[in-house]
Amino acid sequence: MSSATILIVEDDAVFRELLTTILDEAGYTVSTAADGGEGLRRIQKERFDLVLCDLKMPVRSGLELFRTVRSEPHAPLFIFITAFGRVDEAVAAIKEGAFDFLAKPLKDPASLLAVVQKALEQVELERLTVSLQEIEKSGLPPEDLIFAGRAMESVRKLVTDVARTPATVLLHGESGTGKELIARMVHLASPRKSAPFIPLNCAAIPENLLESELFGHERGAFTGAVQSRRGKFELAQGGTIFLDEIGEMPALLQAKLLRVLQERVFERLGGSLQIKADVRVIAASNRDLAKEVAEKRFREDLFYRLNVFPINLPPLRDRVDAIPGLVRHFCARFSAASGFRRPIGVSDEALKLLQLHTWPGNVRELQNVIERGVILARGEITPAELPADLQEQNTVAEKPEGILKHREKDTIVKILQNFKGNRRQTADALGISLRTLQYRLKELGLLVKEE
């Protein structure tokens, strides 16, 4: 957040200039005020992300300034600066909501920059929290979050290309990779966006009820059918139907779905009236449907009807570079849901463990881990608030090569492919040095030409 705006309120001109120089060289936009009165006027006229403020000043003390502005909309965070003998006052200010304090004389520039960076990360989380209400109204996280990580760049392009067409889409990915989110993105970017998007999980509906869910039924079609009912295909008219876990659909219904795709008509269960299916179909599966076809568990003709435009979603273990952004989003979301005044953050140690995990449950598993961490945390999520299996990675995380011990050979290959063989980018994504990666490649016999 190097574009952040910082106000320094300090009556000592020499110390004020020192702070200004350090922060300016770090890339921040810095303004100054010589006392609390001038600081208040500047805060009322301008918007700052952070205020570095001396506690003891003429006209208006730092604590008086903080108490005056803290209840204002978009109030900046405060870091107090105090002489060593007044630390108790600074601690009291933190209890009232200040972010932190620094003691005079300044230990070194690095100590200042570390506290400032931590505060600005908090500012970023708070801004994300403010936007969550609008995000929830749309039903989708921000687009940049859905497609976070270099491995998702090709998926974004495929979604953009297919959305404006009427083509049937088949999404493949492990459970928790966000198949329904991608389906919604295709719908919202299509000419059908103003019409309904109707999802149906084929694995969640009992087999004897699935046909009625899909195509509806007429009164008296079966015991308990006391009135006619529209199915998902009728509800989705003009829009999109999303058939999740299509591989779980029984054989009889596979044949009926094939007819809908071929002829674009269907009948309600127990009825004879043909209803036009003006519906785009997006299907998804966590199974290898080609393998299911080969083993006679899925109709070959239906597979080819669905597989017009396939999109494969990478697992989270191949999107390590996306984890920090996803973590910030979930922290802000669950902090807001829990009614916290400020969003819970994540310590560097906990984030490292999150990046080491292989995430068999993918983004959904990460979401659950962060929700649990937000509930347990006091200030920020540390390794202690993570599940036991993640905490056990701590000894591995202490070594640069540890992450490779948590990655299978094929995972390394996939990440290399994502970065088109670029070893430096692959090493960065894995959180290891280039030298360590090269050693591991040689040990595994992976000869990849670097571009």
N, C-alpha and C positions, 0 to 999 in steps of 0.2 A: 504493500500500500504506500509506495514511495510518493504518490501524488497527494498524500494527506496534508491537511492544513493544520498547523500547530501555532498556538499563541503562547508566547513566553511573557509572564507577568513577574517582573523582578526589578527591585529598586536599586540593586547593585549593578551599575553600568558595566563594569568589567566582567562580572560573572554572567550578566545578560548577553554580552557580546560573545563570550566563550560558548555558551549554550547555542546561540544562533549559528556560530561557525560550524560546530559539530553537526547540527541537524541539517544545515544548508548543504554541507558537503555530502551528507547521506541521501540527498535528493528530496527532502521535504520542503514544502512551502511554509516559510516561517514569518510570523509577524511578532511585534513586541509591544509591551506596555510598561511604563516606568512605575506604576503603582496600581492598587486595586481599583481606584476610581476610573482611571483610563482603561483598565482591563474590562470593567463592566460596560463602558460605552462601546468598546470594540466588539464585545460578545453580543450586545444588543443590535448592532448594525451589520455584523458579519457572521458567517457560519464557520465554526472551527470543529475539527475532529477531536482535538486534544488541547488541554491547557496545562502548561508547566508553570506552577505558581508558587512563589515564596509564601511561607506562612505568615511571617512578620513583616508588614509593610505600612507606610504612612497612608493616610486618607481612609483606606479600607483594607483590612487584613485579608489574607488569602482565604481564611475560613469564612469570613463574612461574604466574600465574593462567591465562594462555592455555595453557601447556603442561599444566596440570592438567586442564582441561576439554575440550580440543580432541578427545580421543578418545571422549568421552561421546556416547551417542545424542542426536540433535537438538542438538548443540553449536552455540551461536550464532556468527555471524561476529564478528570483532574488527576494530575500527579503533583504532589506537594514537594517543595524543596525546603529543607529546614536545617538549622544548625544542630549539631550533635546533641546538645543539651535539651532540645525541644522535641525529641523523638516521641515522647508520650503524647504530645499534641497531634502529631502526624498520625499516630496509631488511632487516636480518637476520631480524626477526620475520616480515616478508612472505614471505621465502624458506621459512619454516617453516609457512606457511599462513595468516597473517593477511591480511585483505583489503586494507588500505591504512593510511596514517597521515596525521595532520595535525600541523603544527608550531605551537608556541606562539610568540608570541601569535597568536590566530586572525585571519586576514586580513580576513574579513568573514563575516556569516551565510550568504551565498549559497554560499561555498566549502564550508562545513560541510554545508549541505543537499544540495549536488550530490553529495558523496561518500556521504552517507547514502542518498540515493535510489538511487545506483548499487549500493550494497551490498544494499539491500532488493530490488532487481530480481534480484540473484543469489540471494537467499533464496527468492524466488518460483519461480525456475527450479529450484532444488534440490528444493523441495516437489513440483513437477511431475514431476521425475525419480523421486522416491520412489514416486509413484502410478502410474508407467508400467507396472510389472509387473502390477498388477491390471487396468489398462486393456487391456494386451495379452492377458490371459487372456480377457477378454470379447470380444476380437476387434474392438472398436470404440473410437475416440477418445471423449472425453467429449461428451455431447449438445450442450453449449453450444459446443463447438468445431465440431461438424458443422454447426450452424446459425448459425455466427458471421457477423455482418454484417447490417445492416438489410435487405438485399435477400433474406435467407433467412427473414425473419419469416413471410412468406406461405407459404413451403414448409413450415415447421414446423407451421403450422395445418392445411395440407392433409394432411400425414402423420398428424397426430393424428386428423383427421376420418375418413380412409379406413381407418386401421389396424383399427378394430374391426368393419369390414364385410368381406364376402367379395369385394368388387368387384375386378375385374382393373385393374391400374394400368399406365400407360404413362409412363415417364420419358424426357424429352428433355433433352439438354444436350451441350455440347461434350465432347470427350475430356478426361478428367482432372477433371471437375467433381464427382465423387463419387457417381455413379449407383448403384453397388453398395452404398455406405454407406447411402444413403437407402432402398434396397430392404430392407436388413437392419433399418433402423429401423422400417419398416412391419411387417416380420415380428415383431420383438421386442415391438411394441406391440399385436399382434393376439392373438386367442384361440388361434392356432396356434403361439405362441412356444415351447412345449415340444417341438414336432415339428421335423423337419429343415428347414434352409434350404439349398437346393441351387442353386448358381450354375452357369451354362454360358455361355461366350462363343461365340456362333454363328460368329464370324469366325475363331476359333482352331482349329476342327475342320475337317479336309478334308471336302468335300461328300459323298464316298462313305462316310464314317464317321459323319456327323452324325445320320442316322436311328437308327443303333444306339445312339449316345450318348443320344439323347432317349428312345427307346422300348424299348431292349434288343433282344436277339436270342435265337433258339433255336439249339440245337446243329445244325450243318450248314446254317445259313441262308446262309452264304457261305464261300468258301475261307478256312480258318484259324479258323472258328468251331467249335472243338473242344468247347466246352461252352456251356450257356446262360448268359446274362448279363442282369442287370437294368439298365435305363436310368435316366436322371435322373428321369423322371416316377414310376417305382416307388420310387426312393430317397427322393423327396420326399413320399410318401404321408402325408396328414394335415398337411403343412406347406406350404412355399412353394418354388416353382421360379422362379429369376431368369434370364430369357433376355436376356443382354446382346447388343448389336449385332444386334437382331432383323432389321434391314434387310438383313443379309448372308445371310439364310436363302434357299436356293434355292426356286424356284416349287413344285416337287413337295412339298417338306416344308411349305411354307406351307399347302397344301391339307390335309395330314394334321394340322397343328397346329389349323387351323380346325375340323376335326371334333372334336378333343379339347375345344376350348372350347365347341362347340355341344352335344355329346352326353356329354361327360365320360367317355369310354371310349377305349381304344386297344388295339392288339395289338403284341406284339413282332415284330421283323423275322423272317420265316420262320414265324411262328406264327399260330394262328387263334383262340386263346382271348382273349375280350374282358376287359380289366382295367379296373376302375373307377379313374378319375383323381380322387381326393379331394385335389386340389392347388389352391392359389391360384397364379395366374400373375401375375408382375410382369415386364414387358418394358422394354427400354431401347434407345435408339438415339441416335447423334450425327448422324444424317441427318434431314432434314425428310421424314417419312413421307408427309405429305399430298402433297408434291411428287413423291415416289416413286410414289405411286398415280396421280397425273395423268400421269406419264410411263410408266405401265404396267410399272414395275419391282417393284411390290408390290401384292398383292391388296387390292382395295378392301374386300371383305367381311371379310377378316382384320383390316385396319386398324381398322374400326369395332368389331370384337369386342375388340380390344386397347385401344382408345382410350376405354374406359368412364370412366376417371378419369385424365386427363392431368395430369402435374406437370412444369413446366419449371424446370430448374435454371439459375440465372444463372451466367455465367462469372466468373472471379476478378477480371477488370478492372472488374466492376460490384460487387465486394465489397472495395473498397480498405480499408474500415474493419476488415475481418476479418484483414488480413495480419499486423499485430503479434502477435495471439494465435496464429495458425497458425505463425508463425516461432518463437515461444517454445516451442510444443509440439514442433515438429520438432527444435529445438536440444536440448531435454531428451531427446527420444527417441534421437537419434543419438549424443549424448554418452554416454548410458547404455549403448548398444549397443557403443560404442568403449571402454568401461571407464574413462572419465574420472571422477576423483573429484568434480569439480564440472562442471555443464553449461556448455558454451560459450555465450557471449552474442553479441549483434549490436550493432555500433556504430550510433550515430544516423545517420551518413552512409550506411552500408550499408542500413539500414532504409529510408531515404528513397529510395534507388535501387530497392529492392524494390517500393516503393509506386508508383514511376513506370512500372515495366515493364508491358506489356500482357498478358503471360502467355498466349500461344497454347496452351500445354500445361496451363494452369490449375493446380489444386492439386497435381497430380502433378508438374508442372514445378517448382513452388515447393519441393516436398519434395526433389526431386533436387538443386536448387541448394543447399539448406541442408545436405543430407548431404555434398555436396562441400565446402562451406564449413567444416563441422565437422572434416572430415579435414585441411584445409589450415591452419585457424586456430591461432593461438597466443594463447590468452586470450579473444579474441572475434573474430567475423567482421567484417572491414573490407572496404571496396570492393575491395581487392587480391585477396581470396579469392572474389570473384564472377566469373561468366563475363564474357568480353570484351564481349558485346553489352550487358550491364547496366552495365559500367564506362563505356561510351561515353556513357551518359546523364548522366554527371557534370556536363558543361558545361551541359546543359539544366536539371539539378536546382538549379543555383546561382541561377536566376531563378524568382520566384514563378509566372510564367506558363508555366514550362517544362512542367509536367504536361499543360497543355492542348495543347501541340504533340505530345504522345504519345497524344492521345485523338482519335478520330474524332468527327465531329458526332453520329453516332447514339449513341455512348457517353455523351456529355453528356446527351442526351435520356433515355437509359435511367436514368442516375443521378438525374436530376430526377424521373422517374416513380417511382423507388424511394422518394424522399422526398416524394412527392405534391406536387411543385412547390416545396418549401421550398428557397429558394436558399441560405440560410445553412448548412443541413445539407449541401447539395450541395457548397458551397465547402469545408466542413470535410473532407468525404470525399475531395475532389480535392486537398486540401492547399494551397489558394490563398485569397486574401482574397475577401471578398464583392464588393468593388469590381472586382477583376480578373474575377470570374465575370460580373458584370453587363456589363462592357465586352465580354467575349467573346460573351455572349448577343446583344448588340446587333449585333456584327460579323457573327455567323452568321445573324442574322435569326430567332432563336428567341424567340418571345414566349410565355412561360409564366406563367400567373397564379399568384402566390404565395399559399399558404394561410396 
